[in-house]
Amino acid sequence: MKTITLNITVTGGTSILGIIYKIFKKGSTEPLFEKTEKGSFSEEFELEEKIEYDLYIIGSNPLSADRNTRVKIDGDIVLSEDSDLNPANRKGNGYLLTYHFKVK
């Protein structure tokens, strides 16, 4: 097992609708982890080595003019080419980020 950390930093207030994230083993329809947060947080996950995972993050930013959400995944992983940037900054009203990765 390896530790993967999801860091989300919200500036300009708190999320209006919340930030939902779900982690799936590749090909599964049942999430291993699922949670909703309102503001900044850091969460650690113990994931199996040499397994592929999908991470989906859906959220909304605060209403303020300086709103921003920064998403970063740390750990011993290899992101696929079709994943969003890591780290990613989202300044709009809402966002959907997808990450497909394999744990080394």
C-alpha positions in Angstrom: 0.0 0.0 0.0 1.1 3.5 -0.8 -0.1 6.8 0.6 -1.6 9.3 -1.8 -2.6 12.8 -0.7 -5.3 15.0 -2.1 -4.8 18.7 -1.3 -7.5 21.2 -2.1 -7.1 24.9 -1.3 -10.1 27.2 -1.6 -9.4 31.0 -1.5 -11.9 33.8 -1.4 -14.4 32.1 0.9 -16.0 28.6 0.9 -17.5 26.6 -1.9 -21.1 27.4 -2.5 -22.3 23.8 -3.4 -19.4 21.9 -1.9 -16.5 19.9 -3.3 -17.2 16.3 -4.0 -14.5 13.7 -4.8 -14.7 10.1 -5.6 -11.9 7.5 -6.1 -12.6 4.3 -8.1 -10.5 1.3 -9.0 -10.3 1.4 -12.8 -13.3 -0.3 -14.2 -15.3 -0.3 -11.0 -18.6 1.6 -10.5 -18.5 1.6 -6.7 -16.2 4.3 -5.2 -13.5 3.3 -2.7 -13.6 6.8 -1.2 -16.3 9.4 -1.5 -16.7 12.7 0.5 -18.0 16.2 0.3 -16.2 19.2 1.7 -17.0 22.9 1.9 -13.5 24.5 2.0 -9.8 23.7 2.0 -8.7 20.2 3.1 -6.0 17.6 2.8 -6.9 13.9 2.7 -4.7 10.8 2.7 -5.5 7.5 1.1 -3.9 4.1 1.3 -4.0 2.6 -2.3 -2.7 -0.6 -3.7 0.5 -0.6 -5.7 0.5 -1.3 -9.4 -3.3 -0.7 -9.6 -5.0 1.9 -11.8 -7.5 4.4 -10.3 -9.8 7.2 -11.4 -10.3 10.3 -9.3 -13.2 12.7 -10.0 -13.5 16.1 -8.4 -16.6 18.2 -8.8 -17.0 21.6 -7.1 -18.0 25.2 -7.0 -15.9 28.2 -6.1 -16.9 31.0 -3.6 -18.8 34.0 -5.0 -16.0 36.5 -4.3 -14.0 38.1 -7.1 -10.7 36.5 -5.9 -12.2 33.0 -5.9 -9.9 30.1 -6.8 -9.6 26.4 -6.0 -6.2 24.7 -6.3 -6.1 20.9 -6.6 -2.9 18.9 -6.1 -2.3 15.2 -5.8 0.9 14.0 -4.1 2.3 10.5 -4.0 4.1 7.9 -5.9 1.8 7.8 -9.0 1.9 8.1 -12.7 -0.8 10.2 -14.3 -2.2 9.2 -17.6 -2.0 11.7 -20.5 -5.7 12.4 -20.5 -5.7 13.6 -16.8 -6.1 17.3 -15.9 -3.1 19.2 -14.9 -1.6 18.5 -11.5 -1.6 20.9 -9.8 -4.7 22.6 -11.3 -6.2 26.0 -10.5 -9.9 26.7 -11.2 -11.2 30.3 -11.0 -14.6 29.9 -12.7 -18.0 29.3 -11.0 -17.7 25.5 -11.1 -15.3 22.8 -12.2 -14.9 19.1 -13.0 -11.4 17.6 -12.8 -10.6 14.0 -13.7 -7.4 12.1 -12.9 -6.5 8.7 -14.1 -3.4 7.3 -12.5 -1.4 4.2 -11.6 0.2 3.8 -8.2 3.9 2.8 -8.6 
